[in-house]
Amino acid sequence: MSLIQDAADGRYMVDEAWGHIFSEGRREVERDVRLVWDRAEERIAAMEIRRGHKWQEADRAEIEDVTDSLVNANPWALDPEHEDAMERADELPDWAVVEAPSPGL
């Protein structure tokens, strides 16, 4: 089921400062993430992680980890009617590099 009802609702949900805990080696590290959720395709369309002072493109495992967190633990973030949801947008932010969807995601 898609959350998008019409084009006026904005196709994307964008967050430029999502905090997420990643397992890196034997430790857990909280990092800032900026991401674009495509409401029509119900998936993360673009995501970068801040490491030090640089934004770096996320890999597939990192995207899957954040997707699981959003869908299963924080679905309110994807609900445009929720007061703490991500921002709706009709267009992608300048930083977003969108990959083609892969089968099975």
Phi and psi in degrees as GROMACS dihedral restraints (atoms count N, CA, C in turn):
[ dihedral_restraints ]
;  ai    aj    ak    al  type     phi  dphi    fc
    3     4     5     6     1   -91.9    20    10
    4     5     6     7     1   141.0    20    10
    6     7     8     9     1   -77.4    20    10
    7     8     9    10     1   -18.6    20    10
    9    10    11    12     1   -75.8    20    10
   10    11    12    13     1   131.5    20    10
   12    13    14    15     1  -106.1    20    10
   13    14    15    16     1   -38.1    20    10
   15    16    17    18     1  -158.7    20    10
   16    17    18    19     1   168.9    20    10
   18    19    20    21     1   -60.5    20    10
   19    20    21    22     1   -27.3    20    10
   21    22    23    24     1   -68.2    20    10
   22    23    24    25     1   -19.2    20    10
   24    25    26    27     1   -75.6    20    10
   25    26    27    28     1   -14.0    20    10
   27    28    29    30     1    88.9    20    10
   28    29    30    31     1   127.6    20    10
   30    31    32    33     1   -75.5    20    10
   31    32    33    34     1   -29.6    20    10
   33    34    35    36     1  -113.5    20    10
   34    35    36    37     1   154.2    20    10
   36    37    38    39     1  -116.8    20    10
   37    38    39    40     1   129.7    20    10
   39    40    41    42     1  -125.3    20    10
   40    41    42    43     1   137.0    20    10
   42    43    44    45     1  -135.3    20    10
   43    44    45    46     1   127.9    20    10
   45    46    47    48     1   -99.3    20    10
   46    47    48    49     1    -1.6    20    10
   48    49    50    51     1  -150.9    20    10
   49    50    51    52     1    51.5    20    10
   51    52    53    54     1   -79.8    20    10
   52    53    54    55     1   129.5    20    10
   54    55    56    57     1   -91.2    20    10
   55    56    57    58     1   132.5    20    10
   57    58    59    60     1  -143.8    20    10
   58    59    60    61     1   142.3    20    10
   60    61    62    63     1   -96.9    20    10
   61    62    63    64     1   121.1    20    10
   63    64    65    66     1  -108.2    20    10
   64    65    66    67     1   145.6    20    10
   66    67    68    69     1   -86.4    20    10
   67    68    69    70     1   120.2    20    10
   69    70    71    72     1  -126.0    20    10
   70    71    72    73     1   104.8    20    10
   72    73    74    75     1    68.4    20    10
   73    74    75    76     1  -123.8    20    10
   75    76    77    78     1  -103.1    20    10
   76    77    78    79     1    14.2    20    10
   78    79    80    81     1  -129.2    20    10
   79    80    81    82     1   160.5    20    10
   81    82    83    84     1  -107.3    20    10
   82    83    84    85     1   134.7    20    10
   84    85    86    87     1  -129.7    20    10
   85    86    87    88     1   129.3    20    10
   87    88    89    90     1   -86.4    20    10
   88    89    90    91     1   130.0    20    10
   90    91    92    93     1  -130.7    20    10
   91    92    93    94     1   151.7    20    10
   93    94    95    96     1   -77.9    20    10
   94    95    96    97     1   139.6    20    10
   96    97    98    99     1  -128.3    20    10
   97    98    99   100     1   139.9    20    10
   99   100   101   102     1  -116.7    20    10
  100   101   102   103     1   135.4    20    10
  102   103   104   105     1  -147.6    20    10
  103   104   105   106     1   159.2    20    10
  105   106   107   108     1  -123.8    20    10
  106   107   108   109     1   122.2    20    10
  108   109   110   111     1   -98.7    20    10
  109   110   111   112     1   124.3    20    10
  111   112   113   114     1   -87.9    20    10
  112   113   114   115     1   110.0    20    10
  114   115   116   117     1   -68.9    20    10
  115   116   117   118     1   -30.9    20    10
  117   118   119   120     1   -71.9    20    10
  118   119   120   121     1   -38.6    20    10
  120   121   122   123     1   -97.4    20    10
  121   122   123   124     1    -6.5    20    10
  123   124   125   126     1    52.4    20    10
  124   125   126   127     1    56.2    20    10
  126   127   128   129     1  -158.8    20    10
  127   128   129   130     1   163.2    20    10
  129   130   131   132     1   -74.6    20    10
  130   131   132   133     1   122.6    20    10
  132   133   134   135     1   -92.0    20    10
  133   134   135   136     1   -27.2    20    10
  135   136   137   138     1  -155.7    20    10
  136   137   138   139     1   142.0    20    10
  138   139   140   141     1  -156.0    20    10
  139   140   141   142     1   136.1    20    10
  141   142   143   144     1  -130.7    20    10
  142   143   144   145     1   151.2    20    10
  144   145   146   147     1  -120.2    20    10
  145   146   147   148     1   135.8    20    10
  147   148   149   150     1   -84.8    20    10
  148   149   150   151     1   121.1    20    10
  150   151   152   153     1  -122.4    20    10
  151   152   153   154     1   112.5    20    10
  153   154   155   156     1    68.7    20    10
  154   155   156   157     1  -123.6    20    10
  156   157   158   159     1  -107.0    20    10
  157   158   159   160     1    11.3    20    10
  159   160   161   162     1  -120.1    20    10
  160   161   162   163     1   142.7    20    10
  162   163   164   165     1   -87.6    20    10
  163   164   165   166     1   132.7    20    10
  165   166   167   168     1  -126.7    20    10
  166   167   168   169     1   143.0    20    10
  168   169   170   171     1   -62.4    20    10
  169   170   171   172     1   136.2    20    10
  171   172   173   174     1   -77.1    20    10
  172   173   174   175     1   150.2    20    10
  174   175   176   177     1   -91.2    20    10
  175   176   177   178     1   174.1    20    10
  177   178   179   180     1   -57.4    20    10
  178   179   180   181     1   -43.7    20    10
  180   181   182   183     1   -63.7    20    10
  181   182   183   184     1   -39.5    20    10
  183   184   185   186     1   -66.8    20    10
  184   185   186   187     1   -40.4    20    10
  186   187   188   189     1   -63.9    20    10
  187   188   189   190     1   -42.8    20    10
  189   190   191   192     1   -63.6    20    10
  190   191   192   193     1   -38.7    20    10
  192   193   194   195     1   -63.4    20    10
  193   194   195   196     1   -46.1    20    10
  195   196   197   198     1   -70.3    20    10
  196   197   198   199     1   -37.0    20    10
  198   199   200   201     1   -59.1    20    10
  199   200   201   202     1   -46.6    20    10
  201   202   203   204     1   -58.8    20    10
  202   203   204   205     1   -43.3    20    10
  204   205   206   207     1   -62.4    20    10
  205   206   207   208     1   -43.8    20    10
  207   208   209   210     1   -66.6    20    10
  208   209   210   211     1   -50.6    20    10
  210   211   212   213     1   -70.0    20    10
  211   212   213   214     1   -42.5    20    10
  213   214   215   216     1   -98.5    20    10
  214   215   216   217     1   -28.5    20    10
  216   217   218   219     1  -111.2    20    10
  217   218   219   220     1   -24.1    20    10
  219   220   221   222     1  -135.7    20    10
  220   221   222   223     1    48.7    20    10
  222   223   224   225     1   -62.2    20    10
  223   224   225   226     1   -22.5    20    10
  225   226   227   228     1   -58.6    20    10
  226   227   228   229     1   -29.3    20    10
  228   229   230   231     1   -65.8    20    10
  229   230   231   232     1   -23.8    20    10
  231   232   233   234     1   -98.5    20    10
  232   233   234   235     1     0.3    20    10
  234   235   236   237     1   -94.4    20    10
  235   236   237   238     1   106.5    20    10
  237   238   239   240     1   -60.7    20    10
  238   239   240   241     1   -17.0    20    10
  240   241   242   243     1   -85.6    20    10
  241   242   243   244     1   -13.8    20    10
  243   244   245   246     1   -78.2    20    10
  244   245   246   247     1   137.6    20    10
  246   247   248   249     1   -63.8    20    10
  247   248   249   250     1   -24.5    20    10
  249   250   251   252     1  -104.9    20    10
  250   251   252   253     1    15.3    20    10
  252   253   254   255     1   -68.6    20    10
  253   254   255   256     1   164.8    20    10
  255   256   257   258     1   -61.8    20    10
  256   257   258   259     1   165.4    20    10
  258   259   260   261     1   -79.0    20    10
  259   260   261   262     1   138.1    20    10
  261   262   263   264     1   -78.1    20    10
  262   263   264   265     1   146.9    20    10
  264   265   266   267     1  -149.3    20    10
  265   266   267   268     1   144.4    20    10
  267   268   269   270     1   -86.9    20    10
  268   269   270   271     1   -23.3    20    10
  270   271   272   273     1  -127.7    20    10
  271   272   273   274     1   159.0    20    10
  273   274   275   276     1   -73.7    20    10
  274   275   276   277     1   146.0    20    10
  276   277   278   279     1   -66.8    20    10
  277   278   279   280     1   159.5    20    10
  279   280   281   282     1   -57.6    20    10
  280   281   282   283     1   -32.7    20    10
  282   283   284   285     1   -77.0    20    10
  283   284   285   286     1   -17.9    20    10
  285   286   287   288     1   -72.4    20    10
  286   287   288   289     1   124.4    20    10
  288   289   290   291     1  -110.2    20    10
  289   290   291   292     1   114.7    20    10
  291   292   293   294     1   -97.6    20    10
  292   293   294   295     1   129.9    20    10
  294   295   296   297     1   -96.7    20    10
  295   296   297   298     1   153.6    20    10
  297   298   299   300     1   -64.7    20    10
  298   299   300   301     1   143.8    20    10
  300   301   302   303     1   -63.0    20    10
  301   302   303   304     1   145.7    20    10
  303   304   305   306     1  -105.0    20    10
  304   305   306   307     1   147.7    20    10
  306   307   308   309     1   -59.3    20    10
  307   308   309   310     1   140.1    20    10
  309   310   311   312     1    91.2    20    10
  310   311   312   313     1    -4.4    20    10
